[in-house]
């Protein structure tokens, strides 16, 4: 009788011990995996990340290339052009602002007096945080910048020039208060936020 009781108790202890070990074995990999994942640094970029001399405001599908905004506007509003000129800067798509900026500067050139400088030239000549490839965003790029303005920060409640022109007299701008995309005469002065690619 005593042998039967001892055998029963021994069997129960083996079953309980095996159950506990199985639970531990199942639980351990999950916990271990979580702690490994948490300690691994992420190599993916994100919107709002301070990177490449400014703040990322757009990423492509793979997340390894995108657009960076300077952390602040130019101190003063500036005109798009001192006079009515057709520059061939009509591209509006993402990534086209750099080409627009170069076309504008090629047509308008380098003014004799610093007071006669214009938005595209200011962007092209900007050297900030170790980078010298800044440009004036296209209207498509400016729209993306507007979509993420709360994350990027530092924007004023007024309009920003894009590098996309419509004709000799007018170019596109974006109102960062209302979100409207507007055509305005190039000789008017508005804010500018330089951007760059990475």
VENWOMO-V224453 format. One record per pair of residues at least 12 apart in sequence whose C-alpha atoms are under 6 Angstrom apart, sorted by the first residue. I is the first residue (numbers start at 1). GAP is how many residues later the second one is. D is the distance in Angstrom with one decimal. If there is no record, write none. Layout:
i:gap:d
I:GAP:D
I:GAP:D
This chain:
i:gap:d
48:103:5.6
48:104:5.6
53:76:4.9
54:14:5.8
54:15:5.4
54:16:4.6
54:17:5.3
55:13:5.2
55:14:5.3
56:12:4.3
57:88:6.0
65:133:5.4
66:131:5.9
66:132:5.6
67:129:5.8
67:130:4.6
68:127:5.5
68:128:5.3
69:126:4.4
70:124:5.6
70:125:5.8
73:119:5.7
73:120:4.7
77:112:5.3
77:113:4.6
77:114:4.5
78:41:5.9
78:111:4.4
78:112:5.4
79:39:5.6
79:108:5.3
79:109:5.2
79:110:4.0
80:38:5.7
80:39:5.3
80:106:4.8
81:37:5.9
81:105:5.2
81:106:5.4
82:105:5.4
84:84:5.2
84:85:4.9
85:83:4.6
86:82:4.3
87:17:5.3
87:20:5.9
89:75:5.6
89:76:5.7
90:74:5.0
90:75:5.1
91:73:5.9
92:46:5.2
92:47:5.3
92:48:5.3
92:72:5.8
93:47:4.9
94:46:5.2
94:47:5.0
97:39:5.9
97:40:4.5
97:41:4.2
98:37:5.4
100:63:5.8
101:19:5.4
101:35:5.9
120:16:5.7
123:12:4.8
123:13:5.8
123:71:5.7
134:60:5.9
134:61:5.4
134:62:4.8
135:59:5.5
135:60:5.5
136:27:5.5
136:58:5.2
137:25:5.3
137:26:5.7
138:24:5.0
138:25:4.9
138:26:5.3
139:23:5.1
139:25:5.9
157:19:5.6
157:20:4.8
158:17:5.6
158:18:5.5
158:19:5.8
159:15:5.3
159:16:4.0
159:17:5.6
160:13:5.4
160:14:5.3
160:30:5.7
160:31:4.6
160:32:5.3
161:12:4.5
161:31:5.6
169:16:5.6
169:17:6.0
170:13:6.0
170:14:5.2
170:15:4.3
170:16:5.2
171:12:5.5
171:13:5.7
